[in-house]
Amino acid sequence: MTDAPLRLLFVAPELVPLIKTGGLGDVCGALPPTLQQLGADVRVVLPAYRPVLAALSGASRVVPNLRLPGFPACALLESKLANGIDVLAIDCPELYNRDGGPYQDAGGNDWPDNPQRFGLLARVAALLGGAQSPLDWRPDVIHCNDWQSALAPLYLRFAEGARAASVLTVHNLAFQGVFPLATAARLGLPPQSLGVDGVEYHGQMSFLKAGLVYADRITTVSPTYAAEIQHERLGFGMQGLLVARSSVLTGILNGIDAGEWDPAHDPALAARYGAAELERKADNKLALQRSLGLAPEPRIPLLGLVSRFTHQKGIDLLLAIADELIGAPAQLALLGRGDPALEQGVAALAVRHPRRVGFGRRVDEALAHLIEAGADMFLMPSRFEPCGLNQMYSQRYGTPPVVHATGGLADTVVDCSAATLAAGAATGFTFTEESAGALLQAVRRAIAAYHDPPTWRALQKNGMAKDFSWARSAGEYLAVYREAVNGKS
Ligand code: ADP
């Protein structure tokens, strides 16, 4: 490769600030501008969902009529976001211009035509990465994200002529895009890709598997998760394939939006603070206790949690020990939505202990910020966690996390011990066994440290000094792109 800027097509199923359902949208919104700042020439392609069309109303129709076998006619719209990123939106009203979310209708049911909807996203990305592209701009690399864009490396591999290298990032292996095998023919996949060494997956087809087989490089969102998914427990059936491709698999931690998550400038806080003004956290604690109806106790440790309520997140482990924790004594500030049984369990806990347990049964960005600042410690008992963001936010907010040592949690939290404290490295508390008992033990250690102010201050300051910025991760992605270009098969 020459010194010319690397040209990158970033394939985004969702993209902040246009459309978001979760962390994937944050990554797609934050990584491209950081790469651009590092000198890459980046464009992002995404479906023109209804909110995207509305936001890009002034876009130019750079490719007015695109016909790809097996898909309805579409057009490509081009526009520049406020952050300088060029966006290419695939305008296919029949597939994308509708109410509801990117993947599901308003009732939470998957769109039945998702194979076509995301087949088209991948097909267009591959077209733009190949010799038949209708654009003059040709990427060196296309970077796909999750199953929704994972067919692109396959299309690209079987396209004629020069092609871009492909990189696939797995944000969560639990989501694989599995559909009946007959779907493959309708998507125009070549027959030689339909076997068990291609997209076939236990008699069905898997979009994600296509990407894992055909991408030149694979990344996932933390080094520990990259190792864990090569084993049965967290491999979700793909562990054999991931072992076979381990020489091209890298774990790169996500960054955080250090502007939005900055306790010195956070408008959602009662009192803003830096590492030299940690005593101001007390005002945030009081504001949090008031907002959730908790007793305004300054010295009882207040434990925070902000999460989707799913089996993955280990909310049931917390429920199993909650009464014991409250007796420690401790208070709990919990925010989240999800599985109705978990919501009901937490709601019942809050009814039993109204002055000790506060529950925000909703999505509330401002309360999430106040919990990060007002809690004394932050809980993440996730069974698995590809990267996780809240443990990084909480370290930045001087709120030591207590986490299950899995995935990105293991990579970003340094367990408190005499040795790690002496080295100035300790930032929180980790436990290794996936059990309520191990969680309880870790929280008990955290509570003991909380009552020892010098230890606690050291943990807070160590965490606040860490660099979780995107700039660090973006450099690692650039290295993977170079490897992909050089190692293209
Ligand atoms: P995941 O993507 O698996 O849900 P992450 O930790 O990577 O987990 O990111 C989740 C993000 O969503 C975090 O920023 C978290 O604070 C936020 N979040 C989750 N639930 C809520 C909620 N009920 N209100 C506000 N923010 C929430």
Residues whose N, C-alpha, C, O or C-beta is under 5 A from the ligand:
A	BS01	ADP	G22 G23 V306 S307 R308 L335 G336 R337 R362 V363 D364 E365 A368 G388 L389 N390
